[in-house]
Amino acid sequence: MGEEHVQFRIHPGASGPTLVYLPGLHGDWTLVGPFRRALAGRVRFVEFTYPRTVTWSLPEYGRAVSAALTAEGILAGWLLAESFGSQVAWAMLAEPALPWQVEGVVLAGGFVRYAPRWLAHGGERAFRRVSAQALQRQVRLYLRAVRWLRYRAAADQADLDEFARRRTELDKAAAAHRLGLIATADWRPVAATTRVPVFHLAGLIDPVVCWWPVRRWLRRRCPGFRGARLITVSDHNVLNSAPGKAADQVLRWIRSASTTDLSG
């Protein structure tokens, strides 16, 4: 199945915190370009691509991210956890002995325990059964819609071309495996004891993750929960569909949490 290690890119920014992007089910950095450009170098931004593994557990994802960061001398920062990436973030928080220190978490279309479970199981079965050729047809339809709706710059086009090239048979198998991990994971005990700042960012039109029960649970049960933002003209991939608003909000949260910690 190929080499099983994470890849990452570091984009230098102004002095301040490090923001680490953990991608969603697609598993790579190809859809975060508009958000990265909206940050405009205001933080050091590290973006990851997962391996096409069908064996890793969620803790193994978390350990691989931690090891890659610490090997680069990056010892602490914020996690920007998109959808499936939220499961990797909770796995990292579940292991306080990891050398990399989580200073805070922004869940972008993320969740604690996916519901309904049957939908994740069904998605896993569908990914295993569909052919790579049929998946490519769906990808091409998606890319046409995205190009028409919001992608105009040459950099955006390059990102979409890379996204399309990565949707291979191996990639499909890895996505099915990640859906299986989602279907069985339950991070509620971890979230219920998490005290680092946790924020929730979502798009109003989200058929993948129902944002309001996630937010309600965090507000009631997660001691680190600090706030949420719903961006109305946006969808599940909120970092991509509303990059400017999302970037400004994430930076406000990081700064507000840092100010609170310093004053406290």
C-alpha positions in Angstrom: 0.0 0.0 0.0 3.0 2.3 -0.2 5.0 4.1 2.4 3.1 4.8 5.6 4.3 8.2 6.8 2.8 11.6 7.0 3.9 14.4 4.7 3.8 18.1 5.7 4.6 21.6 4.5 5.6 24.5 6.7 4.5 28.0 5.6 6.4 30.6 7.7 4.5 33.4 9.3 4.7 36.3 11.7 6.0 35.7 15.2 3.3 34.0 17.1 1.6 30.6 17.4 1.8 27.6 15.1 -1.4 26.4 13.4 -1.4 22.8 12.3 -4.0 21.7 9.7 -5.3 18.1 10.0 -7.2 17.3 6.9 -10.6 15.6 6.6 -11.5 12.3 4.9 -9.7 13.2 1.6 -6.5 13.1 3.7 -4.4 15.9 2.1 -3.7 19.6 1.8 -5.3 20.0 -1.7 -8.4 21.8 -0.5 -6.9 24.1 2.2 -5.1 26.5 -0.2 -7.7 29.3 -0.1 -7.7 29.3 3.7 -3.9 29.3 3.8 -3.8 32.3 1.4 -6.4 34.1 3.5 -4.1 33.7 6.6 -1.6 35.9 4.7 1.3 34.8 6.8 -0.2 35.9 10.1 0.8 32.6 11.8 3.2 29.7 11.0 0.9 27.3 9.1 1.8 23.6 8.9 -0.4 21.4 6.6 -0.4 17.7 6.6 -1.1 14.9 4.1 -1.8 11.4 5.6 -0.5 8.2 4.1 -2.8 5.9 2.1 -2.8 3.5 5.0 -5.4 0.8 5.7 -3.9 -0.3 8.9 -3.3 2.8 11.1 -5.5 3.4 14.2 -6.4 7.0 15.2 -3.7 7.0 17.9 -1.2 6.1 15.3 -2.3 9.0 13.1 -1.8 11.3 16.2 1.6 9.9 17.1 2.8 10.3 13.5 1.8 14.0 13.4 3.4 14.6 16.8 6.6 12.9 15.8 6.9 14.8 12.5 6.4 18.2 14.2 8.8 17.5 17.0 11.4 16.3 14.6 11.3 19.7 13.0 11.7 21.4 16.4 8.0 22.5 16.5 7.1 21.6 20.1 3.7 23.2 20.5 0.8 24.8 18.7 -2.9 24.9 17.7 -4.7 22.1 15.8 -7.0 23.1 13.0 -8.9 19.8 12.8 -11.2 19.4 9.8 -13.9 16.8 9.9 -12.0 13.4 10.1 -9.0 15.4 11.4 -11.0 16.1 14.6 -10.7 12.4 15.4 -6.9 12.7 15.1 -7.0 15.8 17.3 -8.9 13.9 20.1 -6.4 11.0 19.7 -3.6 13.4 20.4 -5.3 14.9 23.4 -5.9 11.4 24.7 -2.1 10.9 25.0 -0.7 13.7 27.3 2.7 12.0 27.2 3.1 12.9 23.5 6.1 15.3 23.0 4.0 17.8 21.1 1.9 20.1 23.2 -1.6 20.9 22.1 -2.2 24.6 23.0 -5.8 24.7 21.6 -8.1 23.1 19.0 -10.4 24.5 16.3 -12.8 21.9 15.0 -13.8 22.8 11.5 -16.8 20.7 10.6 -15.5 18.4 13.3 -17.1 16.3 15.9 -16.5 14.2 19.0 -18.5 11.0 18.2 -20.0 10.7 14.8 -23.8 10.3 14.5 -25.6 8.5 13.0 -23.2 5.6 13.2 -24.9 3.7 10.4 -24.2 6.5 8.0 -20.4 6.2 8.6 -20.6 2.4 8.2 -22.7 2.8 5.0 -20.1 5.2 3.7 -17.3 2.8 4.4 -19.1 0.0 2.5 -19.9 2.3 -0.4 -16.3 3.4 -0.8 -15.1 -0.2 -0.8 -17.6 -1.2 -3.5 -17.4 1.7 -5.8 -14.8 1.5 -8.6 -12.0 4.1 -8.8 -13.3 5.0 -12.3 -16.8 5.7 -10.9 -15.3 7.7 -8.1 -13.3 9.8 -10.6 -16.5 10.6 -12.5 -18.0 12.0 -9.2 -14.8 13.9 -8.5 -14.9 15.5 -11.9 -18.5 16.7 -11.3 -17.5 18.0 -7.9 -14.6 19.9 -9.4 -16.8 21.5 -12.1 -19.1 22.8 -9.4 -16.3 24.1 -7.2 -14.6 25.8 -10.1 -17.9 27.5 -11.1 -18.7 28.5 -7.5 -15.5 29.9 -6.1 -12.2 28.8 -7.7 -10.8 31.4 -10.0 -7.1 31.9 -9.3 -4.3 29.9 -11.0 -3.2 28.6 -7.6 -6.7 27.3 -7.0 -6.8 25.5 -10.3 -3.4 23.8 -9.4 -4.9 22.7 -6.1 -7.9 21.2 -7.8 -5.8 19.4 -10.4 -3.7 17.9 -7.6 -6.9 16.9 -5.8 -8.1 15.0 -8.9 -4.8 13.2 -9.4 -4.7 11.9 -5.9 -8.1 10.2 -6.1 -6.7 6.7 -7.0 -7.6 3.2 -6.0 -5.2 3.3 -3.1 -6.7 6.6 -2.0 -10.2 5.2 -2.1 -9.2 2.3 0.1 -7.6 4.7 2.6 -10.7 6.8 2.7 -12.9 3.7 3.3 -10.5 2.8 6.2 -10.9 6.3 7.7 -14.7 6.0 7.5 -14.4 2.7 9.5 -12.3 4.5 12.1 -14.9 7.2 12.4 -17.7 4.7 12.7 -16.2 3.1 15.8 -14.5 6.0 17.5 -16.0 7.6 20.6 -13.9 10.4 22.1 -16.5 11.7 24.6 -14.5 10.6 27.6 -11.5 12.5 26.3 -13.5 15.6 25.4 -15.2 15.6 28.8 -11.8 16.0 30.5 -10.2 18.4 27.9 -9.3 21.8 29.3 -7.2 23.3 26.6 -9.3 25.9 24.5 -11.7 24.2 22.1 -13.6 26.1 19.4 -16.1 24.9 16.8 -16.4 26.3 13.3 -19.1 25.1 10.9 -20.9 26.0 7.7 -24.7 26.3 7.7 -25.2 24.0 4.8 -23.6 20.8 6.1 -25.1 17.4 5.0 -22.1 15.5 6.4 -22.0 16.6 10.0 -25.0 17.9 11.9 -23.3 20.9 13.7 -25.9 21.8 16.3 -25.8 18.6 18.4 -22.0 18.7 18.3 -22.0 22.3 19.6 -24.6 21.5 22.2 -22.6 18.5 23.6 -19.4 20.6 23.7 -21.1 23.4 25.5 -22.5 21.1 28.1 -19.8 18.5 28.6 -16.4 19.8 27.4 -14.7 22.0 30.1 -12.3 23.5 27.5 -15.1 24.7 25.1 -14.8 28.4 24.5 -17.0 29.3 21.6 -18.4 28.6 18.2 -19.1 30.3 14.9 -21.6 29.4 12.2 -20.8 30.8 8.7 -24.1 31.0 6.9 -22.9 31.1 3.2 -20.8 28.0 3.6 -20.8 24.2 3.7 -19.1 21.3 5.4 -15.7 22.3 4.0 -16.0 25.6 5.7 -12.2 26.4 5.3 -12.6 26.1 1.6 -16.0 27.7 1.0 -15.5 30.7 3.3 -11.7 31.0 3.6 -11.5 34.7 4.5 -14.2 34.6 7.2 -12.8 31.3 8.6 -9.2 32.6 8.7 -10.2 35.8 10.5 -12.3 33.9 13.0 -9.6 31.3 13.8 -7.0 34.0 14.4 -9.4 35.9 16.7 -10.0 32.7 18.7 -6.3 32.0 19.0 -5.5 35.6 20.1 -8.4 35.7 22.6 -7.3 32.4 24.2 -3.7 33.6 24.4 -4.8 36.9 26.0 -7.0 35.0 28.5 -4.2 32.6 29.4 -1.8 35.5 29.9 -4.2 37.6 32.0 -5.2 34.5 34.0 
